[in-house]
Amino acid sequence: MIVLLVLETPHRFWALKRSIPDITEKMLLATLHDLHQAALIVHEKIPWKIPISTYSITERGKRALIVAESMAELWKEL
């Protein structure tokens, strides 16, 4: 779901949290960390008075999403 949210435009942490109300902060951070480690999303830190972090999808993430959508369509046919 996170990959779908950042597909169109980068999101800040709290925007993601508001978009997925049932997720805990700890789970969101862990998921973002895992997605970043897998190179599916990029975490950009913008230096301001209060640093801002944004998350966006990588090319690898876009390709993985295409594969996942293809697998879902195949699964529907079974």
N, C-alpha and C positions, 0 to 999 in steps of 0.2 A: 504494500500500500504506500509506503514512503517513497519508493521509486516512482510510482505513478504521480504522487503529489509534486515531486520535484522535476517531473518530465517537462513541463511547459515553462516553468520559471523557478529560479532559486527561491528557497524558503529559509526563514530564520527558524531557530529551534522552537521558540514559543508559538510561531505560526503553525508548525507541524504539530505541536502539542495540542493546540486548539482544534486542529483538523481531525485529530484522533483522540477524542475525549476519554475513552476508556483505558488508554495506555498510561502507565506510570512514567514519571520522569526517568527513573532508573532503567526501565525497559526501553524507553525511547533512546536514551544515551547508549545503551548496549547495542541496540539495533543499528543506530547510526555508526557506531564504531565498527561493527561487523561489516556493514555495507562499504564503509570507507576502506577497511582492510582488504576487501575483495575487489576494490577499485571500481565499484559500481556507482559510487557517488564521490563527489569531491567536497571537502570541507574547507571553505575559504574564510580566513580571519581578516576582517577589515579594521585597521587601527583607527579608532576614534578615541574620544575621552573615555568612553565606555566601549571596549572592543565589541564588535558585532561579528557574529558567525553566521555564514549562510551555507546552505547545502544545495548542490545541484547534481544533475545526472552526468555521467561520463559517457563517452562513445561506447565503451564496453557495457555500461548499464543499459544503453539503448538497444544494443545487440542482444543482450540477455533478455530484455523485455520482449523483443520480437520472437525469440525462441520460446519463451514461456507462453506467449499468446498462441503460437503454432501448436504447442503441446496441448494447451487447453482445448483448442478446436479439434484436434485429433481425438482427445479423450471423449468429447461430446459425441463423436461418430461411433465410438465403440459400444 
